[in-house]
Amino acid sequence: MKHWSKIIGLFLVIMLTLGLAVGCGGGGEGEAEGEGEGTEQSGEAIKIGVNYELSGEVATFGSHTRDGILLAFEEINANGGVLGRQIEPIVRDNRGILDESMSVATKLITEDEIVAHLGAATTGCSLAAVPVVTQYQIPLLTTSATNPDVTVDPASGETREYVFRTCFIDPPQAVVGADFAFNDLGAKKAAVYYDNTNDYSKGLAGEFKKSFEALGGEIVAEEGYGKDDEDFRPTLTSFSNAGADIIYVPGYYQKAAKIVSQARELGIDAPFLGGDGWDSPELVTIAGAENLNSTYFTNHYSSQDPSEKVQGFVNAYNEKYGSVPDSFAALGYDAAYLIADAIDRAGSDEPEAIKDALAETTDFAAVTGTLTFDELHNPVKEIAIIEMVDGEQVLKTKKAPK
């Protein structure tokens, strides 16, 4: 019995030692927070989380962004990867639900052991992931969350250390939109129709109103609509009666398309102006090509930009997916290349090193414009004005925020 007791005791000691070794080497708390030694010397794939709205109300935003990201990583891997290793994107659907975005971010970090987090597309789902990446000290790069609060804590005013974006923020596109309406279109009286359940829409509406009035314009009417509203005719009629010579609708494409369509039914031919939330093929499907004539929206890029970089991306995307890429696809493509560039410049797949390299990004040549991060982790670049002509997007002009 003593002999067997010694053997059993030795067996337990060995198992305990092995358990401690596994616990220290495979995804423990230290590594999840970017404090481990990483996998740079092992030749393993570099795992990047892709947390997007692949289903739900804004599925085109998320799915097109994902497609741009995957195209970029495919190109990068075909050219040897980064640090001599392949990139492995881990794609998850947050369904456009805030709690789900937080849950996805947590799983990507604690279970999939990603070193960087791409997404989400919307402000709400991006903000939901921010506490998670901050806790685990994993850099997050959002592609189209334009609310300023995404990279800056509104309570403290401090820049969120681990959060970056490749898109411009709401205020500049509203400022550029107001300048275009007043100076390019000659509008002097504007009506503003915004989604009163959406921070993105409300933020753009406020900035547009302030900028348009500062230029000498007049806001003759202002109204909010609800998430479940479908009949916009009474409000549109009041806008027309107020003498609005332009109507600003800073919402997402589903409602914007219906608003424009119903306005044309009423015989309202005033120009409409929106933000980047209009950018979806569904805009034309819902509103109708003819109804969208004399409408414009601020955007991150135009597929008609003649630059070699833009056309190279457009052709590659079209060859792979059989469609012309929208701004969400372009922003995803840029984000994937930017995160790979940061890893390369850092010379490491350590999250902390990647975060520092992102913060130091200067003059990065992106499809959506040359990108330099400011102190708030926002990119400084031009904004495109898109005109809808017979259902097609046409690059009207590009303006730098003033």
Secondary structure, DSSP 8 states (H G I E B T S, - for coil): -HHHHHHHHHHHHHHHHHHHHHHHHSS-HHHHTT-S--STTTT--EEEEEEE--SSTTHHHHHHHHHHHHHHHHHHHHTT-BTTB-EEEEEEE-TT-HHHHHHHHHHHHHTS--SEEE--SSHHHHHHHHHHHHHHT--EEESS---GGGTB-TTT--B-TTEEESS--HHHHHHHHHHIIIIIS---EEEEEEETT-HHHHHHHHHHHHHHHHTT-EEEEEEEE-TT----HHHHHHHHHTT-SEEE--S-HHHHHHHHHHHHHTT----EEE-GGG-STHHHHHH-TGGGTTEEEEES--TT---HHHHHHHHHHHHHHSS---HHHHHHHHHHHHHHHHHHHHTS--HHHHHHHHHT--SEEETTEEE-B-TTS-B---EEEEEEETTEEEEEEEE---
